[in-house]
Amino acid sequence: MNHLEEKPLGEKTLQEKNYLWEHFKFNAEQRLRAFNFFVTLSMFANGGAFAAFEKNVHSVVLFLIGGLICILALCFAVLDARSQVLLRLTVPGLMQCEETFSKSSRLFALDEANLSRYLRYTFIFRMLFALQGVFGLTIIGYSVYQLAFTSAL
């Protein structure tokens, strides 16, 4: 027998709830930290793009900056998707732990039932990742256009 089987049922349930909550809390915090880091890096990359436009740099530099912006958006979108998967692993267990609570205290169940899919962090994060990627692609497109236009002259 392992040490969990020897403990009373109430203590095992509490231990399970604490394990699930700590997992959820850790991954939720990591997800928000990663998003904050994305926002910071995006500000610098976007600022670099606008500075490059202002200084009329070579189109290859714009292409590289646009590529960097796209790579940042893609990497952080993948990282966020993984974080969300890790968060979802805990929700069924936490909802099961909530079954002993009054209906108004079942936060995970209430969240699941009441929010639309557009009023979630995930939707907002994905939209920002997508917009950042489109911005990077626009810069790449502009740089390719500039290369084609300047080489035709």
Chimera marker file (.cmm) of the C-alpha trace (Angstrom):
<marker_set name="trace">
<marker id="1" x="0.000" y="0.000" z="0.000" r="1" g="1" b="0" radius="0.5"/>
<marker id="2" x="1.197" y="3.481" z="-0.705" r="1" g="1" b="0" radius="0.5"/>
<marker id="3" x="0.974" y="6.332" z="1.786" r="1" g="1" b="0" radius="0.5"/>
<marker id="4" x="-2.201" y="7.747" z="0.186" r="1" g="1" b="0" radius="0.5"/>
<marker id="5" x="-4.177" y="4.548" z="0.697" r="1" g="1" b="0" radius="0.5"/>
<marker id="6" x="-3.400" y="4.501" z="4.411" r="1" g="1" b="0" radius="0.5"/>
<marker id="7" x="-4.814" y="7.970" z="5.092" r="1" g="1" b="0" radius="0.5"/>
<marker id="8" x="-8.476" y="8.636" z="5.859" r="1" g="1" b="0" radius="0.5"/>
<marker id="9" x="-10.688" y="9.507" z="2.896" r="1" g="1" b="0" radius="0.5"/>
<marker id="10" x="-11.129" y="13.139" z="3.988" r="1" g="1" b="0" radius="0.5"/>
<marker id="11" x="-7.399" y="13.745" z="4.111" r="1" g="1" b="0" radius="0.5"/>
<marker id="12" x="-6.872" y="12.128" z="0.703" r="1" g="1" b="0" radius="0.5"/>
<marker id="13" x="-9.589" y="14.342" z="-0.746" r="1" g="1" b="0" radius="0.5"/>
<marker id="14" x="-8.003" y="17.437" z="0.780" r="1" g="1" b="0" radius="0.5"/>
<marker id="15" x="-4.601" y="16.380" z="-0.497" r="1" g="1" b="0" radius="0.5"/>
<marker id="16" x="-6.044" y="15.825" z="-3.980" r="1" g="1" b="0" radius="0.5"/>
<marker id="17" x="-7.805" y="19.211" z="-3.944" r="1" g="1" b="0" radius="0.5"/>
<marker id="18" x="-4.607" y="20.963" z="-2.851" r="1" g="1" b="0" radius="0.5"/>
<marker id="19" x="-2.622" y="19.173" z="-5.549" r="1" g="1" b="0" radius="0.5"/>
<marker id="20" x="-5.121" y="20.186" z="-8.244" r="1" g="1" b="0" radius="0.5"/>
<marker id="21" x="-5.335" y="23.758" z="-6.995" r="1" g="1" b="0" radius="0.5"/>
<marker id="22" x="-1.559" y="24.200" z="-6.810" r="1" g="1" b="0" radius="0.5"/>
<marker id="23" x="-1.223" y="22.823" z="-10.345" r="1" g="1" b="0" radius="0.5"/>
<marker id="24" x="-3.942" y="25.155" z="-11.604" r="1" g="1" b="0" radius="0.5"/>
<marker id="25" x="-2.543" y="28.175" z="-9.761" r="1" g="1" b="0" radius="0.5"/>
<marker id="26" x="1.025" y="27.567" z="-10.957" r="1" g="1" b="0" radius="0.5"/>
<marker id="27" x="0.011" y="27.181" z="-14.609" r="1" g="1" b="0" radius="0.5"/>
<marker id="28" x="-2.362" y="30.156" z="-14.522" r="1" g="1" b="0" radius="0.5"/>
<marker id="29" x="0.413" y="32.355" z="-13.111" r="1" g="1" b="0" radius="0.5"/>
<marker id="30" x="2.894" y="31.037" z="-15.690" r="1" g="1" b="0" radius="0.5"/>
<marker id="31" x="0.418" y="31.758" z="-18.475" r="1" g="1" b="0" radius="0.5"/>
<marker id="32" x="-0.045" y="35.354" z="-17.363" r="1" g="1" b="0" radius="0.5"/>
<marker id="33" x="3.711" y="35.847" z="-16.945" r="1" g="1" b="0" radius="0.5"/>
<marker id="34" x="4.322" y="34.505" z="-20.435" r="1" g="1" b="0" radius="0.5"/>
<marker id="35" x="1.667" y="36.830" z="-21.836" r="1" g="1" b="0" radius="0.5"/>
<marker id="36" x="3.210" y="39.812" z="-20.031" r="1" g="1" b="0" radius="0.5"/>
<marker id="37" x="6.586" y="38.851" z="-21.506" r="1" g="1" b="0" radius="0.5"/>
<marker id="38" x="4.963" y="38.630" z="-24.954" r="1" g="1" b="0" radius="0.5"/>
<marker id="39" x="3.521" y="42.119" z="-24.567" r="1" g="1" b="0" radius="0.5"/>
<marker id="40" x="6.917" y="43.501" z="-23.521" r="1" g="1" b="0" radius="0.5"/>
<marker id="41" x="8.785" y="41.838" z="-26.384" r="1" g="1" b="0" radius="0.5"/>
<marker id="42" x="6.087" y="42.900" z="-28.842" r="1" g="1" b="0" radius="0.5"/>
<marker id="43" x="6.397" y="46.524" z="-27.761" r="1" g="1" b="0" radius="0.5"/>
<marker id="44" x="10.135" y="46.453" z="-28.460" r="1" g="1" b="0" radius="0.5"/>
<marker id="45" x="9.714" y="44.632" z="-31.776" r="1" g="1" b="0" radius="0.5"/>
<marker id="46" x="6.905" y="46.947" z="-32.898" r="1" g="1" b="0" radius="0.5"/>
<marker id="47" x="8.901" y="49.972" z="-31.787" r="1" g="1" b="0" radius="0.5"/>
<marker id="48" x="11.830" y="48.671" z="-33.825" r="1" g="1" b="0" radius="0.5"/>
<marker id="49" x="9.562" y="48.282" z="-36.843" r="1" g="1" b="0" radius="0.5"/>
<marker id="50" x="8.238" y="51.826" z="-36.555" r="1" g="1" b="0" radius="0.5"/>
<marker id="51" x="11.757" y="53.190" z="-36.034" r="1" g="1" b="0" radius="0.5"/>
<marker id="52" x="12.917" y="51.275" z="-39.112" r="1" g="1" b="0" radius="0.5"/>
<marker id="53" x="10.073" y="52.773" z="-41.165" r="1" g="1" b="0" radius="0.5"/>
<marker id="54" x="10.914" y="56.234" z="-39.887" r="1" g="1" b="0" radius="0.5"/>
<marker id="55" x="14.608" y="55.884" z="-40.735" r="1" g="1" b="0" radius="0.5"/>
<marker id="56" x="13.820" y="54.403" z="-44.158" r="1" g="1" b="0" radius="0.5"/>
<marker id="57" x="16.029" y="51.354" z="-43.631" r="1" g="1" b="0" radius="0.5"/>
<marker id="58" x="16.692" y="48.753" z="-46.297" r="1" g="1" b="0" radius="0.5"/>
<marker id="59" x="13.822" y="46.432" z="-47.124" r="1" g="1" b="0" radius="0.5"/>
<marker id="60" x="15.782" y="43.377" z="-45.980" r="1" g="1" b="0" radius="0.5"/>
<marker id="61" x="15.928" y="44.831" z="-42.457" r="1" g="1" b="0" radius="0.5"/>
<marker id="62" x="12.156" y="45.356" z="-42.545" r="1" g="1" b="0" radius="0.5"/>
<marker id="63" x="11.741" y="41.785" z="-43.756" r="1" g="1" b="0" radius="0.5"/>
<marker id="64" x="13.795" y="40.500" z="-40.814" r="1" g="1" b="0" radius="0.5"/>
<marker id="65" x="11.879" y="42.617" z="-38.308" r="1" g="1" b="0" radius="0.5"/>
<marker id="66" x="8.561" y="41.392" z="-39.742" r="1" g="1" b="0" radius="0.5"/>
<marker id="67" x="9.834" y="37.816" z="-39.518" r="1" g="1" b="0" radius="0.5"/>
<marker id="68" x="10.854" y="38.328" z="-35.897" r="1" g="1" b="0" radius="0.5"/>
<marker id="69" x="7.404" y="39.687" z="-35.066" r="1" g="1" b="0" radius="0.5"/>
<marker id="70" x="5.734" y="36.687" z="-36.735" r="1" g="1" b="0" radius="0.5"/>
<marker id="71" x="8.015" y="34.235" z="-34.929" r="1" g="1" b="0" radius="0.5"/>
<marker id="72" x="7.298" y="35.897" z="-31.574" r="1" g="1" b="0" radius="0.5"/>
<marker id="73" x="3.552" y="35.714" z="-32.166" r="1" g="1" b="0" radius="0.5"/>
<marker id="74" x="3.722" y="32.070" z="-33.242" r="1" g="1" b="0" radius="0.5"/>
<marker id="75" x="5.979" y="30.953" z="-30.379" r="1" g="1" b="0" radius="0.5"/>
<marker id="76" x="3.893" y="32.635" z="-27.721" r="1" g="1" b="0" radius="0.5"/>
<marker id="77" x="0.649" y="31.335" z="-29.270" r="1" g="1" b="0" radius="0.5"/>
<marker id="78" x="2.014" y="27.779" z="-29.054" r="1" g="1" b="0" radius="0.5"/>
<marker id="79" x="3.269" y="28.373" z="-25.506" r="1" g="1" b="0" radius="0.5"/>
<marker id="80" x="-0.134" y="29.738" z="-24.489" r="1" g="1" b="0" radius="0.5"/>
<marker id="81" x="-1.925" y="26.769" z="-26.071" r="1" g="1" b="0" radius="0.5"/>
<marker id="82" x="0.251" y="24.395" z="-24.038" r="1" g="1" b="0" radius="0.5"/>
<marker id="83" x="-0.429" y="26.361" z="-20.854" r="1" g="1" b="0" radius="0.5"/>
<marker id="84" x="-4.139" y="26.201" z="-21.529" r="1" g="1" b="0" radius="0.5"/>
<marker id="85" x="-3.987" y="22.420" z="-21.975" r="1" g="1" b="0" radius="0.5"/>
<marker id="86" x="-2.233" y="22.131" z="-18.603" r="1" g="1" b="0" radius="0.5"/>
<marker id="87" x="-4.905" y="24.314" z="-16.998" r="1" g="1" b="0" radius="0.5"/>
<marker id="88" x="-7.737" y="22.276" z="-18.506" r="1" g="1" b="0" radius="0.5"/>
<marker id="89" x="-6.322" y="19.105" z="-16.960" r="1" g="1" b="0" radius="0.5"/>
<marker id="90" x="-7.219" y="20.353" z="-13.493" r="1" g="1" b="0" radius="0.5"/>
<marker id="91" x="-10.698" y="21.770" z="-14.133" r="1" g="1" b="0" radius="0.5"/>
<marker id="92" x="-12.697" y="18.488" z="-14.001" r="1" g="1" b="0" radius="0.5"/>
<marker id="93" x="-11.026" y="17.524" z="-10.711" r="1" g="1" b="0" radius="0.5"/>
<marker id="94" x="-11.604" y="20.967" z="-9.219" r="1" g="1" b="0" radius="0.5"/>
<marker id="95" x="-15.223" y="20.906" z="-10.346" r="1" g="1" b="0" radius="0.5"/>
<marker id="96" x="-15.609" y="17.529" z="-8.651" r="1" g="1" b="0" radius="0.5"/>
<marker id="97" x="-14.142" y="18.976" z="-5.440" r="1" g="1" b="0" radius="0.5"/>
<marker id="98" x="-16.620" y="21.863" z="-5.703" r="1" g="1" b="0" radius="0.5"/>
<marker id="99" x="-19.603" y="19.495" z="-5.653" r="1" g="1" b="0" radius="0.5"/>
<marker id="100" x="-19.613" y="19.651" z="-1.853" r="1" g="1" b="0" radius="0.5"/>
<marker id="101" x="-19.871" y="23.474" z="-1.957" r="1" g="1" b="0" radius="0.5"/>
<marker id="102" x="-23.070" y="25.489" z="-2.173" r="1" g="1" b="0" radius="0.5"/>
<marker id="103" x="-24.125" y="26.254" z="-5.758" r="1" g="1" b="0" radius="0.5"/>
<marker id="104" x="-23.065" y="29.889" z="-5.493" r="1" g="1" b="0" radius="0.5"/>
<marker id="105" x="-19.546" y="28.861" z="-4.431" r="1" g="1" b="0" radius="0.5"/>
<marker id="106" x="-18.882" y="26.502" z="-7.335" r="1" g="1" b="0" radius="0.5"/>
<marker id="107" x="-16.695" y="28.946" z="-9.252" r="1" g="1" b="0" radius="0.5"/>
<marker id="108" x="-15.430" y="26.596" z="-11.934" r="1" g="1" b="0" radius="0.5"/>
<marker id="109" x="-18.926" y="25.269" z="-12.635" r="1" g="1" b="0" radius="0.5"/>
<marker id="110" x="-20.361" y="28.797" z="-12.723" r="1" g="1" b="0" radius="0.5"/>
<marker id="111" x="-17.611" y="29.947" z="-15.058" r="1" g="1" b="0" radius="0.5"/>
<marker id="112" x="-18.197" y="26.993" z="-17.347" r="1" g="1" b="0" radius="0.5"/>
<marker id="113" x="-21.949" y="27.632" z="-17.468" r="1" g="1" b="0" radius="0.5"/>
<marker id="114" x="-22.127" y="31.420" z="-17.673" r="1" g="1" b="0" radius="0.5"/>
<marker id="115" x="-19.341" y="32.836" z="-19.790" r="1" g="1" b="0" radius="0.5"/>
<marker id="116" x="-19.443" y="32.984" z="-23.528" r="1" g="1" b="0" radius="0.5"/>
<marker id="117" x="-16.405" y="31.785" z="-25.416" r="1" g="1" b="0" radius="0.5"/>
<marker id="118" x="-15.552" y="35.398" z="-26.302" r="1" g="1" b="0" radius="0.5"/>
<marker id="119" x="-15.319" y="36.586" z="-22.697" r="1" g="1" b="0" radius="0.5"/>
<marker id="120" x="-12.278" y="34.526" z="-21.828" r="1" g="1" b="0" radius="0.5"/>
<marker id="121" x="-8.577" y="35.202" z="-21.611" r="1" g="1" b="0" radius="0.5"/>
<marker id="122" x="-7.984" y="32.589" z="-24.292" r="1" g="1" b="0" radius="0.5"/>
<marker id="123" x="-10.018" y="34.439" z="-26.909" r="1" g="1" b="0" radius="0.5"/>
<marker id="124" x="-8.329" y="37.756" z="-26.122" r="1" g="1" b="0" radius="0.5"/>
<marker id="125" x="-4.847" y="36.226" z="-26.094" r="1" g="1" b="0" radius="0.5"/>
<marker id="126" x="-5.437" y="34.456" z="-29.408" r="1" g="1" b="0" radius="0.5"/>
<marker id="127" x="-6.742" y="37.626" z="-31.008" r="1" g="1" b="0" radius="0.5"/>
<marker id="128" x="-3.671" y="39.562" z="-29.876" r="1" g="1" b="0" radius="0.5"/>
<marker id="129" x="-1.316" y="36.824" z="-31.091" r="1" g="1" b="0" radius="0.5"/>
<marker id="130" x="-3.132" y="36.786" z="-34.440" r="1" g="1" b="0" radius="0.5"/>
<marker id="131" x="-3.068" y="40.580" z="-34.790" r="1" g="1" b="0" radius="0.5"/>
<marker id="132" x="0.629" y="40.635" z="-33.963" r="1" g="1" b="0" radius="0.5"/>
<marker id="133" x="1.232" y="37.938" z="-36.583" r="1" g="1" b="0" radius="0.5"/>
<marker id="134" x="-0.766" y="39.903" z="-39.167" r="1" g="1" b="0" radius="0.5"/>
<marker id="135" x="1.287" y="43.002" z="-38.326" r="1" g="1" b="0" radius="0.5"/>
<marker id="136" x="4.492" y="41.028" z="-38.902" r="1" g="1" b="0" radius="0.5"/>
<marker id="137" x="3.163" y="39.620" z="-42.181" r="1" g="1" b="0" radius="0.5"/>
<marker id="138" x="2.175" y="43.110" z="-43.288" r="1" g="1" b="0" radius="0.5"/>
<marker id="139" x="5.722" y="44.332" z="-42.674" r="1" g="1" b="0" radius="0.5"/>
<marker id="140" x="7.092" y="41.351" z="-44.604" r="1" g="1" b="0" radius="0.5"/>
<marker id="141" x="4.668" y="42.054" z="-47.463" r="1" g="1" b="0" radius="0.5"/>
<marker id="142" x="5.642" y="45.718" z="-47.536" r="1" g="1" b="0" radius="0.5"/>
<marker id="143" x="9.350" y="44.854" z="-47.541" r="1" g="1" b="0" radius="0.5"/>
<marker id="144" x="8.875" y="42.373" z="-50.415" r="1" g="1" b="0" radius="0.5"/>
<marker id="145" x="6.904" y="45.020" z="-52.306" r="1" g="1" b="0" radius="0.5"/>
<marker id="146" x="9.696" y="47.546" z="-51.676" r="1" g="1" b="0" radius="0.5"/>
<marker id="147" x="12.326" y="45.050" z="-52.861" r="1" g="1" b="0" radius="0.5"/>
<marker id="148" x="10.362" y="44.322" z="-56.030" r="1" g="1" b="0" radius="0.5"/>
<marker id="149" x="9.625" y="48.003" z="-56.664" r="1" g="1" b="0" radius="0.5"/>
<marker id="150" x="13.176" y="49.246" z="-56.046" r="1" g="1" b="0" radius="0.5"/>
<marker id="151" x="14.748" y="46.465" z="-58.122" r="1" g="1" b="0" radius="0.5"/>
<marker id="152" x="12.426" y="47.294" z="-61.049" r="1" g="1" b="0" radius="0.5"/>
<marker id="153" x="13.760" y="50.877" z="-61.182" r="1" g="1" b="0" radius="0.5"/>
<link id1="1" id2="2" r="1" g="1" b="0" radius="0.2"/>
<link id1="2" id2="3" r="1" g="1" b="0" radius="0.2"/>
<link id1="3" id2="4" r="1" g="1" b="0" radius="0.2"/>
<link id1="4" id2="5" r="1" g="1" b="0" radius="0.2"/>
<link id1="5" id2="6" r="1" g="1" b="0" radius="0.2"/>
<link id1="6" id2="7" r="1" g="1" b="0" radius="0.2"/>
<link id1="7" id2="8" r="1" g="1" b="0" radius="0.2"/>
<link id1="8" id2="9" r="1" g="1" b="0" radius="0.2"/>
<link id1="9" id2="10" r="1" g="1" b="0" radius="0.2"/>
<link id1="10" id2="11" r="1" g="1" b="0" radius="0.2"/>
<link id1="11" id2="12" r="1" g="1" b="0" radius="0.2"/>
<link id1="12" id2="13" r="1" g="1" b="0" radius="0.2"/>
<link id1="13" id2="14" r="1" g="1" b="0" radius="0.2"/>
<link id1="14" id2="15" r="1" g="1" b="0" radius="0.2"/>
<link id1="15" id2="16" r="1" g="1" b="0" radius="0.2"/>
<link id1="16" id2="17" r="1" g="1" b="0" radius="0.2"/>
<link id1="17" id2="18" r="1" g="1" b="0" radius="0.2"/>
<link id1="18" id2="19" r="1" g="1" b="0" radius="0.2"/>
<link id1="19" id2="20" r="1" g="1" b="0" radius="0.2"/>
<link id1="20" id2="21" r="1" g="1" b="0" radius="0.2"/>
<link id1="21" id2="22" r="1" g="1" b="0" radius="0.2"/>
<link id1="22" id2="23" r="1" g="1" b="0" radius="0.2"/>
<link id1="23" id2="24" r="1" g="1" b="0" radius="0.2"/>
<link id1="24" id2="25" r="1" g="1" b="0" radius="0.2"/>
<link id1="25" id2="26" r="1" g="1" b="0" radius="0.2"/>
<link id1="26" id2="27" r="1" g="1" b="0" radius="0.2"/>
<link id1="27" id2="28" r="1" g="1" b="0" radius="0.2"/>
<link id1="28" id2="29" r="1" g="1" b="0" radius="0.2"/>
<link id1="29" id2="30" r="1" g="1" b="0" radius="0.2"/>
<link id1="30" id2="31" r="1" g="1" b="0" radius="0.2"/>
<link id1="31" id2="32" r="1" g="1" b="0" radius="0.2"/>
<link id1="32" id2="33" r="1" g="1" b="0" radius="0.2"/>
<link id1="33" id2="34" r="1" g="1" b="0" radius="0.2"/>
<link id1="34" id2="35" r="1" g="1" b="0" radius="0.2"/>
<link id1="35" id2="36" r="1" g="1" b="0" radius="0.2"/>
<link id1="36" id2="37" r="1" g="1" b="0" radius="0.2"/>
<link id1="37" id2="38" r="1" g="1" b="0" radius="0.2"/>
<link id1="38" id2="39" r="1" g="1" b="0" radius="0.2"/>
<link id1="39" id2="40" r="1" g="1" b="0" radius="0.2"/>
<link id1="40" id2="41" r="1" g="1" b="0" radius="0.2"/>
<link id1="41" id2="42" r="1" g="1" b="0" radius="0.2"/>
<link id1="42" id2="43" r="1" g="1" b="0" radius="0.2"/>
<link id1="43" id2="44" r="1" g="1" b="0" radius="0.2"/>
<link id1="44" id2="45" r="1" g="1" b="0" radius="0.2"/>
<link id1="45" id2="46" r="1" g="1" b="0" radius="0.2"/>
<link id1="46" id2="47" r="1" g="1" b="0" radius="0.2"/>
<link id1="47" id2="48" r="1" g="1" b="0" radius="0.2"/>
<link id1="48" id2="49" r="1" g="1" b="0" radius="0.2"/>
<link id1="49" id2="50" r="1" g="1" b="0" radius="0.2"/>
<link id1="50" id2="51" r="1" g="1" b="0" radius="0.2"/>
<link id1="51" id2="52" r="1" g="1" b="0" radius="0.2"/>
<link id1="52" id2="53" r="1" g="1" b="0" radius="0.2"/>
<link id1="53" id2="54" r="1" g="1" b="0" radius="0.2"/>
<link id1="54" id2="55" r="1" g="1" b="0" radius="0.2"/>
<link id1="55" id2="56" r="1" g="1" b="0" radius="0.2"/>
<link id1="56" id2="57" r="1" g="1" b="0" radius="0.2"/>
<link id1="57" id2="58" r="1" g="1" b="0" radius="0.2"/>
<link id1="58" id2="59" r="1" g="1" b="0" radius="0.2"/>
<link id1="59" id2="60" r="1" g="1" b="0" radius="0.2"/>
<link id1="60" id2="61" r="1" g="1" b="0" radius="0.2"/>
<link id1="61" id2="62" r="1" g="1" b="0" radius="0.2"/>
<link id1="62" id2="63" r="1" g="1" b="0" radius="0.2"/>
<link id1="63" id2="64" r="1" g="1" b="0" radius="0.2"/>
<link id1="64" id2="65" r="1" g="1" b="0" radius="0.2"/>
<link id1="65" id2="66" r="1" g="1" b="0" radius="0.2"/>
<link id1="66" id2="67" r="1" g="1" b="0" radius="0.2"/>
<link id1="67" id2="68" r="1" g="1" b="0" radius="0.2"/>
<link id1="68" id2="69" r="1" g="1" b="0" radius="0.2"/>
<link id1="69" id2="70" r="1" g="1" b="0" radius="0.2"/>
<link id1="70" id2="71" r="1" g="1" b="0" radius="0.2"/>
<link id1="71" id2="72" r="1" g="1" b="0" radius="0.2"/>
<link id1="72" id2="73" r="1" g="1" b="0" radius="0.2"/>
<link id1="73" id2="74" r="1" g="1" b="0" radius="0.2"/>
<link id1="74" id2="75" r="1" g="1" b="0" radius="0.2"/>
<link id1="75" id2="76" r="1" g="1" b="0" radius="0.2"/>
<link id1="76" id2="77" r="1" g="1" b="0" radius="0.2"/>
<link id1="77" id2="78" r="1" g="1" b="0" radius="0.2"/>
<link id1="78" id2="79" r="1" g="1" b="0" radius="0.2"/>
<link id1="79" id2="80" r="1" g="1" b="0" radius="0.2"/>
<link id1="80" id2="81" r="1" g="1" b="0" radius="0.2"/>
<link id1="81" id2="82" r="1" g="1" b="0" radius="0.2"/>
<link id1="82" id2="83" r="1" g="1" b="0" radius="0.2"/>
<link id1="83" id2="84" r="1" g="1" b="0" radius="0.2"/>
<link id1="84" id2="85" r="1" g="1" b="0" radius="0.2"/>
<link id1="85" id2="86" r="1" g="1" b="0" radius="0.2"/>
<link id1="86" id2="87" r="1" g="1" b="0" radius="0.2"/>
<link id1="87" id2="88" r="1" g="1" b="0" radius="0.2"/>
<link id1="88" id2="89" r="1" g="1" b="0" radius="0.2"/>
<link id1="89" id2="90" r="1" g="1" b="0" radius="0.2"/>
<link id1="90" id2="91" r="1" g="1" b="0" radius="0.2"/>
<link id1="91" id2="92" r="1" g="1" b="0" radius="0.2"/>
<link id1="92" id2="93" r="1" g="1" b="0" radius="0.2"/>
<link id1="93" id2="94" r="1" g="1" b="0" radius="0.2"/>
<link id1="94" id2="95" r="1" g="1" b="0" radius="0.2"/>
<link id1="95" id2="96" r="1" g="1" b="0" radius="0.2"/>
<link id1="96" id2="97" r="1" g="1" b="0" radius="0.2"/>
<link id1="97" id2="98" r="1" g="1" b="0" radius="0.2"/>
<link id1="98" id2="99" r="1" g="1" b="0" radius="0.2"/>
<link id1="99" id2="100" r="1" g="1" b="0" radius="0.2"/>
<link id1="100" id2="101" r="1" g="1" b="0" radius="0.2"/>
<link id1="101" id2="102" r="1" g="1" b="0" radius="0.2"/>
<link id1="102" id2="103" r="1" g="1" b="0" radius="0.2"/>
<link id1="103" id2="104" r="1" g="1" b="0" radius="0.2"/>
<link id1="104" id2="105" r="1" g="1" b="0" radius="0.2"/>
<link id1="105" id2="106" r="1" g="1" b="0" radius="0.2"/>
<link id1="106" id2="107" r="1" g="1" b="0" radius="0.2"/>
<link id1="107" id2="108" r="1" g="1" b="0" radius="0.2"/>
<link id1="108" id2="109" r="1" g="1" b="0" radius="0.2"/>
<link id1="109" id2="110" r="1" g="1" b="0" radius="0.2"/>
<link id1="110" id2="111" r="1" g="1" b="0" radius="0.2"/>
<link id1="111" id2="112" r="1" g="1" b="0" radius="0.2"/>
<link id1="112" id2="113" r="1" g="1" b="0" radius="0.2"/>
<link id1="113" id2="114" r="1" g="1" b="0" radius="0.2"/>
<link id1="114" id2="115" r="1" g="1" b="0" radius="0.2"/>
<link id1="115" id2="116" r="1" g="1" b="0" radius="0.2"/>
<link id1="116" id2="117" r="1" g="1" b="0" radius="0.2"/>
<link id1="117" id2="118" r="1" g="1" b="0" radius="0.2"/>
<link id1="118" id2="119" r="1" g="1" b="0" radius="0.2"/>
<link id1="119" id2="120" r="1" g="1" b="0" radius="0.2"/>
<link id1="120" id2="121" r="1" g="1" b="0" radius="0.2"/>
<link id1="121" id2="122" r="1" g="1" b="0" radius="0.2"/>
<link id1="122" id2="123" r="1" g="1" b="0" radius="0.2"/>
<link id1="123" id2="124" r="1" g="1" b="0" radius="0.2"/>
<link id1="124" id2="125" r="1" g="1" b="0" radius="0.2"/>
<link id1="125" id2="126" r="1" g="1" b="0" radius="0.2"/>
<link id1="126" id2="127" r="1" g="1" b="0" radius="0.2"/>
<link id1="127" id2="128" r="1" g="1" b="0" radius="0.2"/>
<link id1="128" id2="129" r="1" g="1" b="0" radius="0.2"/>
<link id1="129" id2="130" r="1" g="1" b="0" radius="0.2"/>
<link id1="130" id2="131" r="1" g="1" b="0" radius="0.2"/>
<link id1="131" id2="132" r="1" g="1" b="0" radius="0.2"/>
<link id1="132" id2="133" r="1" g="1" b="0" radius="0.2"/>
<link id1="133" id2="134" r="1" g="1" b="0" radius="0.2"/>
<link id1="134" id2="135" r="1" g="1" b="0" radius="0.2"/>
<link id1="135" id2="136" r="1" g="1" b="0" radius="0.2"/>
<link id1="136" id2="137" r="1" g="1" b="0" radius="0.2"/>
<link id1="137" id2="138" r="1" g="1" b="0" radius="0.2"/>
<link id1="138" id2="139" r="1" g="1" b="0" radius="0.2"/>
<link id1="139" id2="140" r="1" g="1" b="0" radius="0.2"/>
<link id1="140" id2="141" r="1" g="1" b="0" radius="0.2"/>
<link id1="141" id2="142" r="1" g="1" b="0" radius="0.2"/>
<link id1="142" id2="143" r="1" g="1" b="0" radius="0.2"/>
<link id1="143" id2="144" r="1" g="1" b="0" radius="0.2"/>
<link id1="144" id2="145" r="1" g="1" b="0" radius="0.2"/>
<link id1="145" id2="146" r="1" g="1" b="0" radius="0.2"/>
<link id1="146" id2="147" r="1" g="1" b="0" radius="0.2"/>
<link id1="147" id2="148" r="1" g="1" b="0" radius="0.2"/>
<link id1="148" id2="149" r="1" g="1" b="0" radius="0.2"/>
<link id1="149" id2="150" r="1" g="1" b="0" radius="0.2"/>
<link id1="150" id2="151" r="1" g="1" b="0" radius="0.2"/>
<link id1="151" id2="152" r="1" g="1" b="0" radius="0.2"/>
<link id1="152" id2="153" r="1" g="1" b="0" radius="0.2"/>
</marker_set>
